[in-house]
Amino acid sequence: MKKLFVCLVAMSFLASCGSKQPKVDKVIEDGVEVVLNHLEPYLLKGQPSQLKLEEETRIDFEQAKYGGLGLKEPDFAEADSQGNIYVVEQYSASDFFIYKFSPTGDFMKKLGKKGQGPGEIQGISGVVIDKSDHLLIADRSTGKLLELDADGNLIKETKAHHVMQEVVPLENGNYLARRTAKDPSEGRHWFLSLFNPDFEELKKLDSFDMSAYVPGKQTPGTIISFCWRAAGDRIYAGNEQRGYELWVYDLEGNLLRKIRKEYQPVQYPEEFRKQTEELAARQPAMNLVARQDMPPFNSFFPDDEGRLYVMTYEQGQSQDDIIHDVFNKDGVLVARVPLGKYGILGRALNHLRATATNGRFYRVCFKENGYPELIVYRMVWE
């Protein structure tokens, strides 16, 4: 009887320990909360940790019905509130940069005409769809910003004071964008800054030192991880030059939190090494050399629930899977999920991009034969 009692007490103790909420490691640095995430996720009570993707729509651009569109190498896709899909080709060889499809994959129309006239663009660095389903397009060549309605009609065209790329509209009316240095005092840097509605700079949030990427110096590979996204009342910025650490701001540019994570470096793949050597042979002035390791992360995207999906360079079980770290709205690592490759892995100086909105994950990828396709999945967390 005594032995049974001891066993019951032990079982009760283990059960009570198992029901406790794990303590999330945090510190305060210069008045800012830093969430310390480790290699494996925290197991938080009541927090879903398993993601299931259910395919809903597949647009295979190899099919004959899409053959005449002129779309060759799409970079990413966005979706509006109605579920309509906008496939974006940043370096288009045709006369248009954006292709609109219905939620079921039927082609609707082309938008973003190539040219130098009003409402026309020469190259795209970013497209964002706002709450009114208007498209905000940043022209990488001219520094102008276009606002189009869902049918592609021009609403407004603004010329920025600087060449601004990957412009993101914020809910308070301001903008987030990258710019290059304005004068020698700023050195060779890219700056992530806030701009007001007239595109006057309000505040610098982050910077990336580009001094290694100049002719005559050894340039470490062709991959740079400097990216940002906005979701609701938060801005997220990632910069490989400070390691695996994401900064979270409010819309006024106040630093609220740092999300830091341990990681195991991934060796520079042999295919990237060969690509680097081939590019170095074609452009010797760049003095390209292969990196030792990949950056700590590639890029990231938020979903409607405030989760942040960070694409690592870790291989999943299949060749098509890349491990993504998933952080909840408080910056805590809650899952590591395999998501298929998307975009063009390793394109020079161009981070990849994926979109999660309307409870869906939009993935642009390439088949083995080189043809692109877009796959839309419903995201189910359990």
C-alpha positions in Angstrom: 0.0 0.0 0.0 2.8 2.3 0.9 4.6 1.6 -2.4 1.3 2.4 -4.3 1.0 5.7 -2.5 4.6 6.6 -3.4 3.8 5.8 -7.1 0.7 7.9 -7.1 2.5 10.8 -5.5 5.3 10.5 -8.1 2.7 10.4 -11.0 0.9 13.4 -9.6 4.2 15.3 -9.3 5.1 14.5 -12.9 1.6 15.4 -14.1 1.8 18.8 -12.3 5.2 19.5 -13.8 4.0 18.5 -17.3 1.1 20.9 -17.0 3.2 23.9 -16.2 3.7 26.5 -18.9 7.4 26.5 -20.0 9.3 29.6 -19.1 10.3 31.6 -22.2 13.8 33.0 -21.8 13.8 36.8 -22.1 16.2 39.6 -21.2 16.1 43.4 -21.4 18.8 45.2 -23.4 18.9 49.0 -23.5 15.3 49.0 -22.4 14.1 46.6 -25.2 12.8 43.1 -24.6 14.8 40.4 -26.3 13.1 37.0 -26.7 15.8 34.2 -26.6 14.7 31.3 -28.8 16.8 28.1 -28.9 17.2 25.5 -31.6 13.9 23.8 -30.8 10.4 25.4 -30.3 8.8 26.2 -27.0 5.8 24.0 -26.3 3.2 26.4 -25.1 -0.1 25.2 -23.6 -3.0 25.9 -25.9 -0.7 27.1 -28.7 -1.1 25.1 -32.0 2.2 23.7 -33.2 1.4 21.7 -36.3 0.7 23.2 -39.7 -1.1 21.4 -42.4 -1.3 22.7 -46.0 -4.3 21.8 -48.1 -3.8 22.6 -51.8 -6.7 24.7 -53.3 -5.4 26.1 -56.5 -2.6 25.3 -58.9 -1.7 27.5 -61.8 0.7 25.6 -64.0 2.2 28.0 -66.6 3.2 25.1 -68.8 -0.4 24.5 -69.7 -1.5 25.7 -73.1 -4.1 28.1 -71.8 -1.4 30.2 -70.1 1.1 29.9 -73.0 0.4 33.2 -74.6 0.6 35.4 -71.5 4.3 36.2 -71.8 5.0 35.3 -68.2 8.4 33.6 -68.0 10.0 34.0 -64.5 7.6 35.2 -61.8 9.0 36.2 -58.5 6.1 36.3 -56.1 2.3 36.6 -55.8 0.0 38.7 -53.7 -3.8 38.4 -53.1 -6.5 40.9 -52.5 -9.5 40.6 -50.1 -11.5 38.8 -52.7 -8.9 36.1 -53.2 -7.9 37.3 -56.6 -4.2 36.6 -57.3 -1.6 39.0 -58.7 1.5 37.2 -60.0 4.5 39.6 -60.2 7.5 39.4 -62.6 10.0 41.9 -61.4 12.3 41.6 -64.5 9.7 41.1 -67.2 10.7 40.5 -70.8 7.1 41.2 -72.0 5.1 44.4 -72.0 3.6 43.8 -68.5 4.8 43.1 -65.0 1.6 41.9 -63.2 -0.8 39.1 -64.1 -4.2 38.9 -62.4 -6.0 35.6 -61.8 -9.2 34.6 -60.2 -9.1 32.6 -56.9 -9.6 29.4 -59.0 -6.7 30.2 -61.4 -8.6 31.7 -64.4 -6.6 34.5 -66.1 -8.3 37.9 -65.8 -6.0 40.6 -67.1 -2.5 42.1 -67.3 -1.5 45.2 -65.2 1.6 47.3 -64.8 2.4 48.2 -68.4 6.1 48.7 -69.3 7.0 52.2 -70.4 8.0 55.7 -69.4 4.6 57.4 -69.6 2.0 58.1 -66.9 1.0 55.0 -65.1 3.8 53.0 -66.8 6.8 51.4 -65.1 10.3 50.1 -66.1 10.9 47.6 -63.4 9.3 46.5 -60.1 11.0 46.3 -56.7 7.8 45.7 -54.8 4.0 45.4 -54.9 1.7 45.7 -51.9 -2.1 45.4 -51.9 -3.8 47.7 -49.4 -7.1 47.4 -47.6 -8.9 49.0 -50.5 -7.5 46.4 -52.9 -5.3 49.0 -54.5 -1.9 48.0 -55.8 1.0 50.1 -54.7 3.9 49.5 -57.1 7.5 50.7 -56.5 9.4 51.3 -59.8 13.0 50.2 -59.2 14.3 52.2 -62.2 12.8 55.6 -61.8 12.0 55.8 -58.1 8.3 56.6 -58.7 5.4 55.0 -56.9 2.1 54.1 -58.6 -1.2 53.4 -57.1 -3.5 51.3 -59.3 -7.0 50.0 -58.6 -7.8 46.3 -58.9 -8.4 46.7 -62.7 -5.1 48.4 -63.3 -6.4 52.0 -63.6 -4.0 54.7 -62.4 -5.1 56.5 -59.2 -2.0 58.3 -58.3 1.6 58.6 -59.4 4.3 60.0 -57.1 7.9 60.7 -57.7 10.0 59.9 -54.6 12.9 62.2 -53.6 15.2 59.1 -53.5 15.2 55.9 -55.4 13.1 53.9 -53.1 12.6 50.1 -53.4 10.3 47.6 -52.0 7.9 50.2 -50.7 5.4 49.1 -48.1 2.3 51.2 -47.1 1.5 51.3 -43.4 -1.9 51.6 -41.7 -1.1 55.1 -40.4 -0.5 56.5 -43.9 3.3 56.4 -43.9 5.5 54.2 -45.9 8.4 51.8 -45.3 11.1 51.5 -47.9 14.7 50.9 -48.7 16.9 53.7 -50.1 20.6 54.0 -51.0 23.0 56.5 -49.5 22.2 60.2 -50.4 25.7 61.6 -49.9 29.3 60.4 -49.1 28.7 61.0 -45.3 26.4 58.0 -45.3 29.0 55.7 -46.8 28.0 52.7 -48.9 24.8 51.6 -47.1 21.3 50.6 -47.8 18.8 52.2 -45.3 15.4 51.0 -44.2 13.5 54.1 -43.4 10.0 55.5 -42.6 8.6 58.1 -45.0 5.6 60.3 -44.7 2.8 60.5 -47.4 4.9 63.0 -49.3 7.9 60.6 -49.2 9.9 62.8 -46.9 12.1 60.7 -44.7 11.0 60.5 -41.1 13.3 58.0 -39.5 16.0 55.4 -40.3 15.2 52.0 -38.8 18.0 49.9 -40.0 21.0 49.8 -42.4 23.1 47.3 -44.3 26.8 48.0 -44.9 27.5 47.5 -48.7 31.1 48.4 -48.5 32.2 44.8 -49.3 30.1 44.8 -52.5 32.3 47.1 -54.6 34.7 46.4 -57.5 38.2 45.5 -56.3 37.1 43.9 -53.0 36.4 40.3 -52.5 32.6 40.0 -52.6 31.2 37.2 -50.4 28.8 35.3 -52.8 25.7 36.8 -54.3 23.2 36.4 -51.4 22.2 39.2 -49.1 19.6 38.8 -46.3 18.3 42.2 -45.6 14.5 42.2 -45.6 11.4 43.7 -44.0 7.6 43.2 -43.9 4.7 45.0 -42.2 1.6 43.4 -40.8 -1.1 45.3 -38.9 0.5 47.7 -36.4 4.0 46.0 -36.6 7.1 46.3 -38.7 9.6 43.5 -38.9 13.2 43.9 -40.1 15.9 41.3 -40.6 19.6 41.9 -41.2 22.1 39.1 -41.6 24.9 41.4 -40.4 23.6 41.1 -36.8 23.0 37.3 -37.1 19.7 35.6 -36.5 17.9 38.5 -34.9 14.7 40.1 -36.1 13.6 43.6 -34.9 10.0 44.5 -34.3 8.8 48.1 -34.4 5.6 49.9 -34.1 4.3 52.1 -37.0 6.1 55.2 -35.5 9.4 53.4 -35.8 9.8 52.7 -32.1 11.8 49.5 -31.4 9.5 47.2 -29.3 11.2 43.8 -29.3 14.2 41.8 -30.6 13.6 38.2 -31.7 16.8 36.3 -31.3 17.4 32.6 -32.2 20.2 30.1 -32.0 20.9 28.4 -35.2 23.3 25.9 -36.8 25.1 27.4 -39.8 24.4 25.8 -43.2 27.4 25.3 -45.5 27.4 27.2 -48.8 25.9 24.6 -51.2 28.0 23.2 -54.0 25.5 24.4 -56.6 25.8 28.0 -55.3 29.6 27.6 -55.3 29.6 26.7 -59.0 27.2 29.5 -59.8 29.5 32.0 -58.0 32.5 30.7 -59.8 30.8 31.0 -63.2 29.6 34.5 -62.4 33.1 35.5 -61.2 34.6 34.2 -64.5 32.1 36.3 -66.5 32.5 39.5 -64.4 36.0 39.4 -63.0 35.8 43.1 -61.8 33.3 41.9 -59.2 35.9 39.7 -57.6 33.2 37.3 -56.3 34.2 34.5 -53.9 32.0 31.8 -52.4 30.8 32.2 -48.9 31.7 29.7 -46.2 28.2 29.5 -44.8 24.7 30.7 -45.9 23.1 33.6 -44.0 21.2 32.7 -40.8 17.9 33.1 -42.7 16.7 33.9 -46.2 13.5 35.9 -45.7 10.2 35.9 -43.8 6.5 36.7 -44.1 3.7 37.2 -41.6 0.2 35.7 -41.6 -3.2 37.1 -40.6 -2.7 35.9 -37.0 0.6 37.7 -36.4 2.8 34.7 -36.8 6.1 35.2 -38.5 7.5 32.5 -40.9 11.2 32.7 -41.3 12.8 30.8 -44.2 16.0 29.1 -43.1 18.5 27.3 -45.4 17.9 24.0 -43.7 16.8 21.1 -45.9 13.6 19.2 -45.0 13.0 15.6 -45.6 12.4 16.1 -49.3 14.5 18.0 -51.8 11.6 20.5 -52.2 11.2 21.3 -48.5 12.9 24.1 -46.7 12.5 24.4 -42.9 10.8 27.6 -41.7 10.9 28.8 -38.1 7.5 30.0 -37.0 7.3 32.7 -34.2 4.0 33.7 -32.6 2.9 37.3 -32.1 5.1 37.6 -29.0 8.2 36.5 -30.8 8.3 33.0 -29.3 9.4 30.1 -31.5 6.4 27.7 -31.6 7.1 25.5 -34.6 9.5 24.5 -37.3 7.6 23.5 -40.4 8.8 22.3 -43.9 7.5 24.6 -46.6 8.3 24.0 -50.2 10.9 26.1 -52.0 9.6 29.3 -53.5 11.0 32.0 -55.7 14.4 31.6 -57.2 16.7 30.4 -54.5 20.0 32.2 -54.7 19.2 35.0 -57.2 21.9 37.7 -56.8 21.0 40.4 -54.3 17.4 39.5 -54.3 15.7 38.0 -51.3 12.8 35.6 -51.9 9.2 36.4 -51.0 6.1 34.5 -50.1 2.7 35.6 -49.0 0.2 34.4 -46.4 -3.1 36.1 -46.4 -6.8 35.2 -46.2 -5.7 32.1 -44.4 -3.8 30.9 -47.5 -0.1 30.4 -48.4 0.8 31.6 -51.9 3.9 29.9 -53.3 5.6 30.6 -56.7 8.0 27.9 -57.6 9.6 26.2 -60.6 9.2 22.6 -61.8 12.1 20.4 -62.8 11.6 21.3 -66.4 12.0 25.0 -65.6 8.3 26.0 -66.0 6.9 28.2 -63.2 3.8 27.4 -61.3 1.8 29.0 -58.5 0.3 26.9 -55.7 -2.3 28.2 -53.2 -2.7 26.3 -50.0 -5.2 26.7 -47.1 -3.2 26.9 -43.9 -4.6 24.7 -41.0 -3.0 25.0 -37.6 -3.6 22.2 -35.1 
